[in-house]
């Protein structure tokens, strides 16, 4: 028996989720995805990176940093909540009162077993399609930080930085992230 095709949900459907619903969702290609609460290690990595980035950005006038939960509306059928995102000062018009309207300059996702396939698949593809310029994937299992830059047709890995190395960025020019500090 042929299953009827379900209609894709829209940003409007997503925004109609009651505010008192404590669950975290993302809208990926019109499908509502429940995002489980991050584990302790994930939160430590996120906190460590946010502290490093905020410390760097305080000395620069490059833009603004946000972290989950923060809705990023990429299209009528895609609303993501990246772990960390950066909007350059020339693109502040994208920052709304309730969400970000468009692709951030830089997105960071911290992998977990339940999100790795989406982070490396559908979300990575959408980030490229809608204009994210740089994408970082932090892998707690391998203890690495992979930095990718947008190419014409795909994200191109600049480098996978293991512990003991210093990650750099073309978006956050001058930043130096000691990878070991992410996992401290």
Rosetta silent file (secondary structure, phi, psi, omega in degrees, C-alpha in Angstrom):
SEQUENCE: XXXXXXXXXXXXXXXXXXXXXXXXXXXXXXXXXXXXXXXXXXXXXXXXXXXXXXXXXXXXXXXXXXXXXXXXXXXXXXXXXXXXXXXXXXXXXXXXXXXXXXXXXXXXXXXXXXXXXXXXXXXXXXXXXXXXXXXXXXXXXXXXXXXXXXXXXXXXXXXXXXXXXXXXXXXXXXXXXXXXXXXX
SCORE:     score description
SCORE:     0.000 S_00000001
   1 L     0.000  134.653 -179.162    0.000    0.000    0.000 S_00000001
   2 L   -80.630  128.614  177.888    1.309    3.431   -0.944 S_00000001
   3 L   -79.382  135.121  176.908    1.668    5.849    1.963 S_00000001
   4 L   -66.060  144.201  179.243    0.191    9.295    1.322 S_00000001
   5 L   -74.411  128.517  178.432    2.797   12.018    1.104 S_00000001
   6 L   -80.809  143.194  177.825    2.747   14.276    4.145 S_00000001
   7 L   -69.866  142.300  176.366    2.691   17.996    3.539 S_00000001
   8 L   -69.225  137.332  173.748    5.852   19.826    4.487 S_00000001
   9 L   -75.863  157.817 -177.299    5.527   21.941    7.588 S_00000001
  10 L  -117.317  173.960  175.280    6.338   25.634    7.320 S_00000001
  11 H   -56.593  -39.809  179.568    7.934   28.303    9.481 S_00000001
  12 H   -60.865  -44.500  176.855    4.413   29.321   10.485 S_00000001
  13 H   -60.019  -45.344 -179.636    3.678   25.774   11.696 S_00000001
  14 H   -59.955  -45.411 -177.724    6.979   25.758   13.584 S_00000001
  15 H   -69.980  -13.763  179.427    6.290   29.123   15.207 S_00000001
  16 L   -85.312   -2.137  174.970    2.883   27.872   16.380 S_00000001
  17 L   -63.343  128.709 -177.065    4.513   25.409   18.821 S_00000001
  18 L   -56.936  138.839 -178.933    3.399   26.644   22.257 S_00000001
  19 L   -62.586  -25.585 -179.168    6.059   28.665   24.075 S_00000001
  20 L   -84.109    2.306  174.703    5.525   26.616   27.232 S_00000001
  21 L   -79.673  110.870 -174.585    6.587   23.446   25.375 S_00000001
  22 L   -78.008   -5.789  179.046   10.048   22.860   26.851 S_00000001
  23 L   -73.604  152.174  179.488   11.094   20.462   24.114 S_00000001
  24 E  -103.668  127.255  179.608   13.585   21.664   21.497 S_00000001
  25 E  -122.680  158.509  166.793   12.651   21.229   17.848 S_00000001
  26 E  -130.602  152.415  175.574   14.182   21.997   14.473 S_00000001
  27 E  -108.458  110.546 -175.745   12.363   22.169   11.159 S_00000001
  28 E  -120.361  112.405 -178.657   14.444   20.324    8.561 S_00000001
  29 L    52.606   42.321  176.197   13.100   20.179    5.012 S_00000001
  30 L    80.610    3.804  179.293    9.553   20.601    6.324 S_00000001
  31 E  -110.554  129.380  179.130    9.848   17.847    8.934 S_00000001
  32 E   -79.033  120.631 -176.811    9.636   18.659   12.634 S_00000001
  33 E  -114.552  125.661  175.275   12.590   17.016   14.403 S_00000001
  34 E   -78.639  124.455  179.068   12.761   16.686   18.189 S_00000001
  35 E  -101.066  114.699 -179.376   16.261   17.595   19.353 S_00000001
  36 L   -64.994  156.565  178.080   17.113   15.842   22.612 S_00000001
  37 L   -60.172  136.810  179.665   18.664   17.824   25.415 S_00000001
  38 L   -64.119  149.338  177.705   22.467   17.968   25.053 S_00000001
  39 L   -80.650  169.597 -175.638   24.568   15.778   27.341 S_00000001
  40 H   -56.064  -47.355 -178.455   27.014   17.176   29.883 S_00000001
  41 H   -59.829  -41.582  178.120   30.107   16.815   27.659 S_00000001
  42 H   -58.728  -45.631 -178.779   28.331   18.661   24.833 S_00000001
  43 H   -66.017  -37.584  177.654   27.457   21.533   27.157 S_00000001
  44 H   -63.784  -45.434  179.714   31.028   21.782   28.464 S_00000001
  45 H   -61.196  -45.787  179.599   32.430   21.956   24.938 S_00000001
  46 H   -60.364  -47.222  179.012   29.865   24.580   23.969 S_00000001
  47 H   -59.439  -45.896 -178.359   30.605   26.660   27.074 S_00000001
  48 H   -61.066  -44.276 -179.300   34.368   26.434   26.503 S_00000001
  49 H   -69.411  -40.997  178.174   34.105   27.531   22.874 S_00000001
  50 H   -59.883  -43.051  178.588   31.660   30.333   23.646 S_00000001
  51 H   -60.615  -42.597  178.507   34.046   31.665   26.315 S_00000001
  52 H   -63.403  -47.117 -177.126   36.948   31.609   23.843 S_00000001
  53 H   -67.417  -42.198  179.202   34.920   33.286   21.086 S_00000001
  54 H   -63.693  -42.624  177.410   33.388   35.926   23.366 S_00000001
  55 H   -58.520  -41.794  178.504   36.837   36.778   24.757 S_00000001
  56 H   -67.268  -46.271 -175.164   38.140   37.217   21.212 S_00000001
  57 H   -68.408  -24.589  176.877   35.124   39.217   20.002 S_00000001
  58 H   -62.492  -27.619 -178.524   35.356   41.650   22.930 S_00000001
  59 L   -94.437   -2.082 -176.874   38.619   42.933   21.433 S_00000001
  60 L  -123.517  168.026  174.182   37.275   43.112   17.885 S_00000001
  61 L  -122.205   57.856 -172.420   34.364   44.789   16.147 S_00000001
  62 L   -96.244  -30.186 -176.638   33.487   41.861   13.902 S_00000001
  63 E   159.016 -155.694 -173.656   29.913   40.981   14.808 S_00000001
  64 E  -128.913  142.615 -179.125   27.743   39.116   17.283 S_00000001
  65 E  -105.511  139.894  175.131   27.777   35.587   18.686 S_00000001
  66 E  -132.009  161.192  177.458   24.674   33.551   19.576 S_00000001
  67 E  -145.448  160.921 -175.343   24.216   30.035   20.944 S_00000001
  68 L   -61.108  145.270    0.391   21.419   27.481   21.251 S_00000001
  69 L   -87.297  124.376  175.288   18.608   27.690   21.610 S_00000001
  70 L  -145.603  118.619 -179.573   18.349   30.351   18.885 S_00000001
  71 L   -72.104  133.236  173.604   16.170   29.848   15.831 S_00000001
  72 E  -118.355  110.424 -178.055   17.817   30.432   12.469 S_00000001
  73 E   -88.813  109.388 -178.337   15.196   30.703    9.719 S_00000001
  74 E   -95.656  -31.105 -179.727   16.847   29.589    6.495 S_00000001
  75 E  -160.522 -178.962  178.255   13.748   29.017    4.346 S_00000001
  76 L   -62.932  -20.469 -176.611   10.008   28.437    4.542 S_00000001
  77 L  -122.753   11.327 -177.434   10.749   24.798    5.483 S_00000001
  78 E  -137.194  114.091  174.091   14.036   25.063    7.420 S_00000001
  79 E  -131.412  111.180 -176.920   14.497   26.431   10.943 S_00000001
  80 E  -108.123  160.672  172.913   17.673   25.231   12.647 S_00000001
  81 L  -126.294   80.457  178.860   19.135   25.767   16.101 S_00000001
  82 L   -60.204  154.968  178.151   22.906   25.601   15.652 S_00000001
  83 L   -63.752  -43.917  178.857   24.954   25.117   18.794 S_00000001
  84 E  -143.001  143.708  177.544   26.869   28.350   18.130 S_00000001
  85 E  -147.195  153.528 -178.477   26.549   30.942   15.356 S_00000001
  86 E  -129.154  133.876  175.350   28.183   34.194   14.360 S_00000001
  87 E  -117.199  123.092  179.267   26.709   37.106   12.409 S_00000001
  88 E   -69.887  153.647 -175.658   29.152   39.670   11.021 S_00000001
  89 H   -60.443  -27.160  178.761   28.434   43.320   11.768 S_00000001
  90 H   -73.746   -8.120 -177.663   27.707   44.020    8.082 S_00000001
  91 H  -120.364   22.956 -179.102   24.794   41.545    8.281 S_00000001
  92 H   -60.107  -20.964  178.875   23.116   42.688   11.506 S_00000001
  93 H   -58.836  -18.334 -179.983   19.912   43.304    9.523 S_00000001
  94 H   -78.182  -16.451 -174.843   19.334   39.519    9.801 S_00000001
  95 E   -85.185  109.634  178.698   19.014   39.679   13.590 S_00000001
  96 L   -96.282 -179.143  178.983   15.340   39.920   14.501 S_00000001
  97 L   -69.998  -29.243 -175.312   13.618   40.231   17.846 S_00000001
  98 L  -118.780  -13.084 -177.392   12.805   36.511   17.995 S_00000001
  99 L  -166.026  178.913  175.060   15.195   34.794   15.572 S_00000001
 100 E  -100.389  129.379 -178.283   17.852   35.094   12.892 S_00000001
 101 E  -105.312   87.273  179.322   16.449   35.579    9.369 S_00000001
 102 L   128.318  178.809 -174.900   18.991   34.054    6.997 S_00000001
 103 L   -80.255  127.038  173.057   22.281   32.202    7.002 S_00000001
 104 L   -63.743  163.731  175.034   24.871   33.109    9.637 S_00000001
 105 L   -70.922  -38.886 -175.660   28.445   33.716    8.503 S_00000001
 106 E  -135.921  134.580  175.794   29.718   30.927   10.770 S_00000001
 107 E  -127.316  138.399  175.384   27.927   27.929   12.284 S_00000001
 108 E  -120.822  128.614  172.554   29.299   25.477   14.853 S_00000001
 109 E  -120.087  135.202  176.025   27.700   22.093   15.528 S_00000001
 110 E  -103.154  119.395 -174.155   28.891   19.786   18.297 S_00000001
 111 L   -68.431  147.513  168.077   28.257   16.186   17.322 S_00000001
 112 L  -141.127  159.283 -178.267   26.290   13.729   19.381 S_00000001
 113 L   -55.088  -34.014 -176.925   25.236   10.200   18.394 S_00000001
 114 L   -81.672  -13.889 -176.905   21.638   11.349   17.839 S_00000001
 115 L  -118.230   -9.087 -172.101   22.539   14.353   15.643 S_00000001
 116 H   -56.868  -45.723 -178.859   25.707   13.375   13.754 S_00000001
 117 H   -61.163  -42.591  178.491   23.976   12.155   10.595 S_00000001
 118 H   -67.814  -43.212 -178.571   21.887   15.345   10.334 S_00000001
 119 H   -62.711  -36.198 -179.130   24.828   17.626   11.185 S_00000001
 120 H   -91.900   -7.145 -176.357   27.002   15.995    8.505 S_00000001
 121 L  -117.737 -100.168 -174.137   24.123   15.524    6.042 S_00000001
 122 H   -56.254  -43.252 -177.460   20.891   17.514    5.721 S_00000001
 123 H   -70.474  -42.573  178.021   21.995   20.428    7.898 S_00000001
 124 H   -59.567  -44.367 -179.503   25.421   20.762    6.270 S_00000001
 125 H   -62.560  -41.975  179.215   23.784   20.733    2.827 S_00000001
 126 H   -68.156  -40.432  177.641   21.242   23.365    3.858 S_00000001
 127 H   -57.294  -43.407  178.205   23.900   25.561    5.450 S_00000001
 128 H   -65.131  -48.734 -176.280   25.780   25.556    2.139 S_00000001
 129 H   -58.613  -37.061 -175.008   22.640   26.076    0.033 S_00000001
 130 H   -96.626   -1.646  168.161   21.506   29.099    2.058 S_00000001
 131 L   111.199   14.193  173.029   24.892   30.817    2.343 S_00000001
 132 L   -64.301  131.453 -175.142   26.781   29.877    5.517 S_00000001
 133 L   -88.224  -31.307 -178.964   30.391   30.757    4.719 S_00000001
 134 E  -141.417  138.832 -175.221   32.177   28.650    7.327 S_00000001
 135 E  -132.290  123.684  177.386   31.047   25.509    9.180 S_00000001
 136 E  -108.417  134.640  171.638   32.766   23.953   12.183 S_00000001
 137 E  -119.111  120.073  177.358   32.028   20.439   13.392 S_00000001
 138 E  -101.289  124.673 -176.651   33.349   19.560   16.816 S_00000001
 139 E  -110.510  105.116  179.982   33.573   15.821   17.404 S_00000001
 140 L   -63.752  -28.512 -179.524   33.761   14.840   21.090 S_00000001
 141 L   -68.135  -49.962 -178.906   34.562   11.205   20.176 S_00000001
 142 L   -90.431   -6.228  179.771   37.668   11.964   18.110 S_00000001
 143 L    55.726   54.008 -179.099   38.329   15.194   20.045 S_00000001
 144 E  -131.186  162.735  172.989   38.704   17.227   16.864 S_00000001
 145 E  -126.601  111.142  178.704   37.472   20.467   15.339 S_00000001
 146 E   -95.469  126.035  178.755   36.820   20.265   11.597 S_00000001
 147 E  -111.859  125.518 -179.660   36.663   23.616    9.821 S_00000001
 148 E  -121.557  145.216  175.144   34.987   23.798    6.423 S_00000001
 149 E  -116.513  146.785 -179.798   34.565   26.716    4.036 S_00000001
 150 E   -68.355  128.011  171.499   31.830   27.062    1.470 S_00000001
 151 L  -105.203 -168.030 -179.068   32.876   26.199   -2.053 S_00000001
 152 L   -66.724  -38.945 -174.759   30.838   26.434   -5.227 S_00000001
 153 L  -125.643   -7.467  179.684   29.076   23.106   -4.781 S_00000001
 154 L  -161.980  165.762  171.505   30.069   21.793   -1.344 S_00000001
 155 E   -75.570  135.500  178.813   31.800   22.613    1.886 S_00000001
 156 E  -108.415  125.251  179.609   35.524   22.043    1.547 S_00000001
 157 E   -68.627  121.405  175.518   37.401   20.874    4.613 S_00000001
 158 E   -75.249  -48.603  179.846   40.182   23.325    5.387 S_00000001
 159 E  -171.169  149.418  168.725   41.570   21.083    8.101 S_00000001
 160 E  -101.789  113.025 -175.830   40.585   18.681   10.851 S_00000001
 161 E   -92.553  115.469  175.118   42.337   20.024   13.943 S_00000001
 162 E   -85.531  172.058  173.616   43.156   17.380   16.590 S_00000001
 163 L   -55.435  146.595 -179.179   44.057   18.099   20.196 S_00000001
 164 L    91.589   -2.108  177.177   47.481   19.693   20.416 S_00000001
 165 L  -119.221  171.388 -178.342   46.834   21.982   17.430 S_00000001
 166 E  -118.318  117.783  179.459   45.470   25.499   17.055 S_00000001
 167 E   -82.713  143.543  176.813   42.375   26.059   14.917 S_00000001
 168 L  -129.128  168.219 -175.889   42.002   29.279   12.926 S_00000001
 169 L  -139.580  144.744  173.689   39.186   30.839   10.926 S_00000001
 170 L   -85.051  -20.944  178.885   38.888   33.042    7.874 S_00000001
 171 L   -78.839  -44.399  178.395   35.603   34.477    9.183 S_00000001
 172 L  -103.619   71.823 -174.026   36.999   35.366   12.611 S_00000001
 173 L   -57.802  126.194  179.784   40.341   36.615   11.370 S_00000001
 174 L    99.727  -12.527  179.093   42.983   36.398   14.077 S_00000001
 175 L   -68.696  141.653  173.740   41.174   33.865   16.279 S_00000001
 176 L  -133.673  116.337 -178.332   43.287   31.037   17.623 S_00000001
 177 E  -111.301  111.793  174.137   41.495   28.156   19.311 S_00000001
 178 E   -72.394  110.946 -171.905   43.648   25.678   21.184 S_00000001
 179 H   -57.745  -34.656  179.740   41.634   22.524   20.469 S_00000001
 180 H   -59.075  -31.015 -179.948   42.614   20.948   23.780 S_00000001
 181 H   -67.434  -24.198  178.296   40.756   23.799   25.566 S_00000001
 182 H   -65.152  -32.885 -172.828   37.471   22.705   23.991 S_00000001
 183 L  -103.348    9.649 -178.450   37.621   19.401   25.826 S_00000001
 184 L   -70.998    0.000    0.000   38.967   20.686   29.190 S_00000001
